[in-house]
Structure formats: C-alpha cells, structure tokens
Amino acid sequence: MPAVALVPKELYLSSSLKDLNKKTEVKPEKISTKRITSIQYLGLQTSKKPLKKMKDSLRALN
C-alpha cells in the first residue's frame, strides 16, 4: 500500500488559476541541467566549430 501524507504541507483555495500561479515558486535545486550535459557530450562527438556556436547561443539565452 502506498504511503499517504496525513496533513498537506500547503493548501491553497482559489477561485482562479491566476492566484495559484502567483504562489508557485521555482527552487534552484529543481532546475534541470540535462540540456547542458547533452551539449558537453556532443562536444566530444562532433567537430568544435558548430558546437562552439551552439554553446554560445545557449549562453546568450541563459
């Protein structure tokens, strides 16, 4: 049988999604680095010039 929490940590009652979106937080430990890791892997597999352009483009977006 799966575990079930007895008391919810936070509960928001709202009449609109706009209010709920205000309470949403993005925590740094939840941010994925999968994209950067993939680019680093591609650096080992492809030529350097196209990869450098791709890395520079990603840095510009961040």
N, C-alpha and C positions, 0 to 999 in steps of 0.2 A: 504494500500500500504506500503511495507517495506521501511525503511529508507535507503538512499543511500548516501555514502560519496561523496562530490563534488570533493575533492582533495585527492589522495592517500598519505599516510604518507611517504612511501618509495617505490621507484620503481627501480628495478634493471633490466637492459637489459644485457643479457649474451648469448654467443653462446654455452656455455656448462654448464652442471649441476655441474661440479666441482667448477666453480666460484660462483655459487649460494650457495653451501654448505659452502664455506668459510665465507659468510656473515650471516649465521644462528647463532643466539645466544640462549642459554638456560638460562632463567631467573629463579632464585631460587624460586620465588613465583609460578612458573608453575610446579614445581616438585611435583609429587603425593606422598602422604603418606598413600594411601589406603592399600598398602601391609602391612605396619607396624601396622596399625589399625586392620587389619584382624588377624594378628598374636596375638595381645593383646587380641582380642576377643576369639581366640582359647584357650588362656591360661586359660580363665575362664571355658571353656567347656571340656578340655582334661586333662590328667594327666600331671604333671610338668616335668618329666624327658625327654620324647620325645620333648616336647615343648621347653625346655631349649636348647637341641641340635639344634633344628630348628632355634631358635633365634641366637645362637652362629654362625651358618652357615651364616645367613643373615648379621650379623655384620661383618663377615670376608669378605663377598662380597662387602660391602659398604666401 
